[in-house]
Amino acid sequence: MPALIFMVAMIGFPILYNFYISFFDMTAQSVGMGHAEFIGLKNYEAIFSDPTMWKAIKNYIFYYDFLYLYFSL
């Protein structure tokens, strides 16, 4: 049981905290001043409207499929 609590604390908390802060404007200036503005889904809109992100996802899927098929034969 202590190992489960430790794993939740060491893995679960950082994942949930990063999801929480993804809704804020976390620039170096805003963090340095101690104020991060809540911007909602604007970070996600910026990521998914960026063509470079879609190219990276396509490359990831291509190489994952290639390596999976290559090493599974």
C-alpha positions in Angstrom: 0.0 0.0 0.0 2.8 2.5 0.7 4.2 1.8 -2.7 0.9 2.6 -4.4 0.6 5.9 -2.5 4.2 6.8 -3.5 3.5 6.0 -7.2 0.3 8.1 -7.2 2.2 11.0 -5.6 5.2 10.7 -7.9 3.3 10.0 -11.1 -0.3 11.1 -10.7 0.3 14.5 -9.1 2.7 15.9 -11.8 0.3 14.8 -14.6 -2.7 16.4 -13.0 -0.7 19.6 -12.1 0.6 19.9 -15.7 -3.0 19.5 -17.0 -4.1 22.2 -14.6 -1.4 24.7 -15.5 -2.0 24.2 -19.2 -5.1 26.5 -18.8 -2.9 29.4 -17.8 -0.5 31.8 -19.6 2.7 30.5 -18.1 5.3 32.8 -19.7 8.5 33.6 -17.8 7.3 37.1 -17.2 4.0 36.1 -15.8 5.5 33.5 -13.5 8.3 35.8 -12.4 5.7 38.4 -11.3 3.7 35.7 -9.5 0.7 36.1 -11.7 -0.4 33.7 -14.4 -3.5 34.6 -16.4 -6.2 32.1 -16.9 -6.7 31.7 -20.7 -8.8 28.5 -20.9 -8.3 26.4 -24.0 -6.3 29.0 -26.0 -3.1 27.0 -25.5 -4.7 23.9 -27.0 -6.2 26.0 -29.9 -2.7 27.3 -30.6 -1.2 23.9 -30.6 -3.8 22.2 -32.8 -3.9 25.1 -35.3 -0.1 25.0 -35.8 0.8 23.0 -39.0 4.1 22.0 -37.5 2.3 20.1 -34.8 0.3 18.1 -37.3 3.5 17.3 -39.2 5.1 16.1 -36.0 2.1 13.9 -35.2 2.2 12.4 -38.8 5.9 11.8 -38.4 5.4 10.1 -35.0 2.7 7.9 -36.4 4.8 7.0 -39.5 7.9 6.1 -37.5 5.9 4.2 -34.8 4.2 2.1 -37.4 7.4 1.5 -39.3 9.3 0.4 -36.3 6.5 -1.6 -35.0 6.1 -3.5 -38.2 9.9 -3.9 -38.7 10.5 -5.3 -35.2 7.4 -7.4 -35.0 8.3 -9.5 -38.1 
